[in-house]
């Protein structure tokens, strides 16, 4: 197994940028990217539908502004972007991290189960992207969106039809949105992680499946959430200034 590398120090890649992160109250990629953005000099707004956990995460991270938001509700999404601009004066980066998974064979999947995953994971990304790009256009000096997709948007896995369809949709949305807003100097990219280990994933996924998924990684281990967050920070920064409409696979899987 390739060991986990040393946690990197910040290098001011996002100095003075205002960064919004959706679904940041948990223990996974959202909270990791909020922490990394802070360490890279950003002013950070975190959001989540769960207000208690959101407050706890804000207290843990320290110098962040928290705005509750359910990405399935258009008025709350708009309030998140507007509230960020009111608090910090502008918005520079949106990290679309909100997503909902689950395991269910398509044979047994109800319409409601399908629709819920699509609404949070794909429609929520669309709603937040639309609100952010309109803010960016009004500001007149560009902006960046980084979406959280998944390698499951490319690779089949049993019981994941709804989640895979949603994440494939996020990839397509990323590419098309990038074309739509390029003339405004706005960039839209996505990451596609394979397996990032955190307590919530371990809680909702069987040990057998985690073992199987880990075996596909040539590194012999899952990614740490901050390793995915590092790529998202890179895509949000000027170091990726020529990248738009791209989906970057963050994995060590066999080809």
FENRANOR-V649107 format. One record per run of one state. SS is the DSSP state (helix for helix, strand for strand, loop for the rest). FROM is the first residue (numbers start at 0). TO is the last residue. If there is no record, write none. Layout:
BEGIN
((SS | FROM | TO) (SS | FROM | TO))
END
This chain:
BEGIN
((loop | 0 | 16) (strand | 17 | 20) (loop | 21 | 27) (helix | 28 | 38) (loop | 39 | 41) (strand | 42 | 45) (loop | 46 | 49) (helix | 50 | 60) (loop | 61 | 62) (strand | 63 | 65) (loop | 66 | 72) (helix | 73 | 87) (loop | 88 | 91) (strand | 92 | 95) (loop | 96 | 109) (helix | 110 | 138) (loop | 139 | 141) (strand | 142 | 147) (loop | 148 | 149) (helix | 150 | 152) (loop | 153 | 159) (helix | 160 | 183) (loop | 184 | 184) (strand | 185 | 192) (loop | 193 | 194) (strand | 195 | 196) (loop | 197 | 197) (helix | 198 | 203) (loop | 204 | 205) (helix | 206 | 214) (loop | 215 | 215) (strand | 216 | 216) (loop | 217 | 221) (strand | 222 | 223) (helix | 224 | 235) (loop | 236 | 236) (helix | 237 | 239) (loop | 240 | 245) (strand | 246 | 249) (loop | 250 | 251) (strand | 252 | 252) (loop | 253 | 254))
END
